[in-house]
């Protein structure tokens, strides 16, 4: 099956800013994109819950080499919380655990409680999550009704803004570090308010440098463009892979330096940054991949693209 199937696949490189529909797993969405593009290789960067919609960057071909860096990026969400109800999954898909009145909760209280979650905080991942416990994914245990001790993780909430407050619903805008569970954040806010809460609706608006929601493309748009303009029309929607790393400084290499770098050797580059990750270019425009500055100041190759 695999070999024949792959024969009509093609090499296509780049990043698609997919607007994942609610009700679809991130993996199912990825497979649809891969099929529409007939791409040999594809990966996504950071799953969204089936209930959630919005930005799922899909890396095609060589761009899969930078997907790990997007996993580490900050995220931006819009979330609608339902106050007064706690559920098994902390979102609208779960079963109701308890109801409490919300009549006493004021907007002022809500803002005050939210302030307490700003900055670096500890968060315990929900039982319904893909975190592993002794090799088992937590959500598999949760479905069996098993509750296990989870380790708190340090995450950062950069911004938390209340956009709307009409009990039992409240709308919040969240900017946070990787590994943040918005469901847990909403549940914890609900606990502090004394009424409980869960996620009614969740939409991701940004991942790392991709924080302009207008650039997102729906599956319907992909299908329409393919029907009207073929694969060329699909390829026009792809961003170059280095767009995912725009927060890092670019380092320009001479042809000689690029040659040694491709052999896996660190090189000395005048005026390079003194630490951290960098984007590597040969000359002004030819993107080579990702490098890291060593302690002695040389630039070491980390993920290089196949060029040719």
C-alpha positions in Angstrom: 0.0 0.0 0.0 2.7 2.5 1.1 4.9 2.4 -1.9 2.1 2.7 -4.6 0.5 5.3 -2.5 3.6 7.4 -2.3 4.3 7.3 -6.0 1.9 10.1 -6.7 3.1 12.2 -3.8 5.3 15.2 -4.5 8.0 17.1 -2.8 6.5 20.3 -1.5 8.2 22.6 1.1 6.6 25.3 3.2 4.3 26.3 6.0 0.5 26.5 5.8 -1.4 28.4 8.4 -4.4 26.2 8.6 -7.6 27.3 10.3 -8.5 24.0 11.9 -12.3 23.6 12.2 -13.9 22.6 15.5 -14.8 18.9 15.8 -11.8 17.6 14.0 -8.6 16.3 15.7 -5.4 18.0 14.8 -4.1 14.8 13.2 -7.2 14.4 11.0 -6.8 18.0 9.8 -3.1 17.4 9.1 -3.9 14.3 7.0 -6.5 16.2 5.0 -3.9 18.9 4.2 -1.3 16.3 3.3 -3.7 14.6 0.9 -4.8 17.9 -0.7 -1.2 18.9 -1.3 -0.1 15.3 -2.2 2.8 16.1 0.1 5.3 13.3 0.9 6.0 14.7 4.3 3.9 16.8 6.7 3.8 17.6 10.4 1.8 20.0 12.6 3.1 22.1 15.4 1.3 21.7 18.7 -2.1 19.9 18.8 -5.4 21.8 19.3 -8.2 19.9 21.1 -10.9 18.6 18.8 -13.3 21.2 20.4 -10.9 24.1 19.5 -10.6 25.9 16.2 -8.0 28.2 14.7 -4.4 28.3 13.9 -2.6 25.0 13.3 0.6 25.6 11.4 1.2 22.7 9.1 4.8 22.1 8.0 5.3 20.4 4.7 8.5 18.8 3.4 11.7 20.3 4.6 9.7 22.7 6.9 9.1 19.7 9.2 12.7 20.3 10.4 11.6 23.5 12.1 8.3 22.3 13.5 9.9 21.6 16.9 10.9 25.3 17.2 7.3 26.3 16.6 6.2 23.9 19.4 8.3 26.0 21.8 6.7 29.2 20.7 4.2 31.4 22.6 0.5 31.0 21.8 -2.4 33.4 21.6 -6.0 32.3 22.3 -9.5 33.6 22.4 -11.6 31.6 24.9 -15.3 31.7 25.9 -15.7 30.4 29.5 -18.9 29.1 31.0 -19.1 30.0 34.6 -21.0 27.9 37.2 -20.4 24.5 35.6 -17.5 22.1 36.1 -17.1 19.2 33.6 -15.0 16.0 33.4 -12.8 17.4 30.6 -12.9 21.1 31.6 -14.5 21.8 28.3 -18.0 21.6 26.7 -17.4 18.0 25.5 -17.2 16.6 29.0 -19.9 15.5 31.4 -21.3 17.9 34.0 -19.7 17.3 37.4 -21.3 20.1 39.4 -23.4 23.3 39.0 -23.1 26.4 41.2 -24.9 29.7 41.0 -23.1 32.6 39.3 -25.5 35.3 40.4 -23.0 36.7 42.9 -20.0 36.9 40.5 -19.1 40.4 39.4 -16.9 41.7 36.5 -14.7 43.4 39.1 -14.2 40.0 40.9 -13.4 38.3 37.6 -10.8 40.9 36.7 -9.2 40.6 40.2 -9.0 36.8 40.0 -7.5 37.0 36.5 -4.8 39.3 37.7 -3.6 36.6 40.1 -2.8 34.3 37.1 -0.5 36.7 35.3 3.2 36.0 35.0 5.0 32.7 35.9 2.6 30.3 37.5 2.4 26.5 38.4 -0.2 24.5 36.5 -1.2 20.9 36.9 -2.1 19.4 33.5 -5.6 18.1 33.2 -6.3 14.4 33.3 -7.7 14.7 29.8 -4.4 15.6 28.2 -1.7 14.0 26.1 0.9 14.2 28.9 2.3 10.7 29.6 2.3 8.9 33.0 4.5 5.8 33.2 4.3 5.6 29.4 0.5 5.9 29.2 -1.2 9.0 27.8 -3.3 10.6 30.6 -6.5 10.8 28.5 -6.4 7.0 28.1 -6.3 6.6 31.9 -8.9 9.3 32.3 -11.3 7.4 30.0 -10.9 4.4 32.3 -11.8 6.5 35.3 -8.3 6.5 36.7 -7.0 9.6 38.3 -3.2 9.9 38.8 -0.9 12.4 40.5 0.3 14.9 38.0 3.4 17.1 38.4 2.8 20.8 38.3 4.6 22.6 35.4 5.9 26.1 35.3 4.2 28.2 32.6 3.9 31.9 31.8 0.8 33.8 31.2 2.0 37.0 29.4 -1.4 38.7 29.0 -4.9 38.0 30.2 -7.7 40.3 29.1 -11.4 40.2 29.8 -13.1 41.0 26.5 -16.7 40.4 27.6 -18.6 39.5 30.7 -22.2 38.4 30.5 -22.7 35.7 33.1 -22.7 32.8 32.7 -20.4 33.6 29.8 -17.1 35.4 29.9 -14.7 36.0 27.0 -11.0 36.1 27.6 -7.9 36.8 25.4 -4.8 34.9 26.5 -1.2 35.1 25.5 0.9 32.3 27.1 4.0 30.2 26.9 4.1 26.7 25.4 2.6 23.9 27.5 -0.2 26.1 28.9 -3.5 24.3 29.2 -6.2 26.9 28.6 -8.8 24.4 29.9 -6.9 24.2 33.2 -6.5 28.0 33.4 -10.3 28.5 32.9 -11.0 25.8 35.5 -8.6 27.4 38.0 -10.1 30.8 37.5 -13.6 29.3 38.1 -12.4 27.7 41.3 -11.1 31.0 42.7 -14.3 32.7 41.8 -16.1 29.9 43.8 -18.5 29.0 41.1 -16.4 26.7 38.8 -16.0 27.1 35.1 -15.2 25.3 31.8 -14.2 26.2 28.3 -17.3 26.7 26.1 -15.4 27.7 23.0 -11.7 28.0 22.2 -9.9 29.5 19.2 -6.2 29.8 18.7 -5.2 33.1 17.0 -1.5 33.0 17.1 1.6 30.7 17.3 5.0 32.4 17.7 5.6 34.8 14.9 2.3 33.9 13.2 0.0 36.2 15.1 -2.1 37.7 12.3 -5.3 35.7 12.2 -6.1 37.0 8.8 -3.5 34.8 7.2 -5.3 31.6 8.2 -6.7 29.3 5.5 -9.7 26.9 6.0 -10.0 23.4 4.5 -12.9 24.7 2.4 -10.6 27.4 0.9 -7.9 24.7 0.1 -10.5 22.5 -1.6 -11.9 25.4 -3.6 -8.4 26.7 -4.7 -7.4 23.2 -5.7 -10.5 22.8 -7.8 -10.1 26.2 -9.5 -6.4 26.5 -9.9 -4.8 23.2 -9.3 -1.7 22.5 -7.1 -0.1 25.8 -8.2 -2.9 27.7 -6.5 -2.4 25.7 -3.3 1.4 26.2 -3.3 0.8 30.0 -3.4 -0.6 29.8 0.1 2.6 28.4 1.6 4.9 30.6 3.6 8.7 30.0 3.4 9.9 28.0 6.4 12.2 30.7 7.7 9.0 32.8 8.4 8.6 30.5 11.5 11.9 31.7 12.9 11.6 35.4 12.4 12.2 36.1 16.1 15.8 34.9 15.7 18.7 36.9 14.2 19.8 36.0 10.7 23.5 35.2 10.0 24.9 35.6 6.5 27.7 33.2 5.5 30.2 33.4 2.7 30.2 30.5 0.2 33.3 29.0 1.9 31.8 29.2 5.4 28.5 27.7 4.1 30.5 24.8 2.5 32.1 23.9 5.9 28.9 24.3 7.7 27.2 21.8 5.4 29.9 19.3 6.3 28.7 19.7 9.9 31.6 22.0 11.0 31.1 25.1 13.2 32.4 28.3 11.6 33.5 31.6 12.8 31.4 34.5 11.4 32.3 38.1 12.0 29.7 40.2 13.9 27.6 37.1 14.7 25.4 37.2 17.8 27.2 35.9 21.0 24.7 33.4 22.1 21.4 31.6 21.2 19.8 30.3 18.0 20.2 31.9 14.6 18.8 31.6 11.1 21.6 30.7 8.6 21.8 32.2 5.1 24.3 31.7 2.3 24.7 35.2 0.9 21.7 37.5 1.3 18.8 35.2 0.6 19.6 31.5 0.4 18.2 30.0 3.6 20.3 27.1 4.9 18.6 26.2 8.2 19.1 26.7 11.9 22.3 27.1 13.9 23.4 27.8 17.4 26.2 29.9 18.7 28.8 27.9 20.7 30.6 29.1 23.8 33.7 30.0 21.8 31.6 32.2 19.5 31.5 29.9 16.5 28.3 29.1 14.7 27.3 25.4 14.7 24.8 23.9 12.3 21.8 22.3 14.1 19.1 21.6 11.5 20.1 22.1 7.9 17.8 21.9 4.9 18.4 19.6 2.0 19.2 22.1 -0.8 19.4 21.2 -4.4 
